[in-house]
């Protein structure tokens, strides 16, 4: 591993989700350069070198990667610019997702058609652009309930379920606003809403061979947004169902042409027994799932192993054990944050892997409509069993208090 020391690596994206990966790479002795379009991105200061640049300008990022003598890209959870990651991998002949596969993952229409051709179950869907077209498709083509998603995007931005025409019209302005922020030439996927159990799947593709790492259950908010706010491992679905899920995800990986990358997938185990892959991407999961939850649950750090693999060294992804792990978002009343009490004490408790908030005094806590942020914070616990980890989570969360005020601080 001494040959890893000092190798130049590039992190595309330097926000809060990328920060733990930047820190890990530096701990491994790597020389990290980070790029981000936001000059205030927190990871820029954590890297050895940084550059503010448009991450969607793949040609500029490729040129910069060459100038920096980059050996590989760091695996980070940033779906919005995955095509740039693929373009850099292609141009510099790095191991990792290709640009073609990245486009197939990030364009939901393309993903649907690829799955149709591969015989992978998909919900009934249609494409619409204007408000009138969206309403017409929902009513006449799909039928309620429907789920609306920007054709391109990530982090649940603009995603909601409409159970009636009135609910559709109530939420459509928000959807269109979020859609426009994601894509200057936007369109909408209007999709049949599939009732069933939502689960998350993490895996890895070595060459073109898919291997599962962790299946986790989810807790989600009530409709219409239905955001995940908790992830629990190991899953409680039956062994036969797990095998079915892994087989479908493996087929999806092959259809998308994913190679040498981590895989994140959101899956619906439908009430009729079918497995629907509702989102899949050749990148690690966010919300600290890949950086903290998976290592706590199976004893393997997938980010570290993927970095080693990308640099040409041996990597081991075989789970070492299976422990209970619960990662759940913390809640707080709406208002202006005055202080957070009890966080430091909770971090010292045995079995608490992480307790974090990214809010600062004076921040406004509002209703959460997207999964793009950690809400007010999160808590991750681990124990021998999932039930024990969940009990520990409940006990620890009672000691954390978000003190808010109705008026903004002066």
Secondary structure, 3 states (H helix, E strand, C coil): CHHHCCCEEEEECCCHHHHHHHHHHHHCCCEEEEEECCCCCHHHHHCCEEEECCCCCHHHHHHHHHHCCCCEECCCCCHHHHHHHHHHHHHHCCCCCCHHHHHHHHEHHHHHHHHHHHCCCCCCEEEECCHHHHHHHHHHHHCCCEEEEECECCCCCCCEEECCHHHHHHHHHHHHHHHHHHCCCCCEEEEECCCEEEEEEEEEEECCEEEEEEEEEEEECCCCCCCEEEEEECCCCCHHHHHHHHHHHHHHHHHHCCCCEEEEEEEEEECCCCEEEEEEECCCCCCCHHHHHHHHHHCCCHHHHHHHHHCCCCCCCCCCCCCEEEEEECCCCCEEEEEEECHHHHHCCCCEEEEECCCCCCCEECCCCCCCCCCCCEEEEEECCHHHHHHHHHHHHCCCEEEEECCCCC
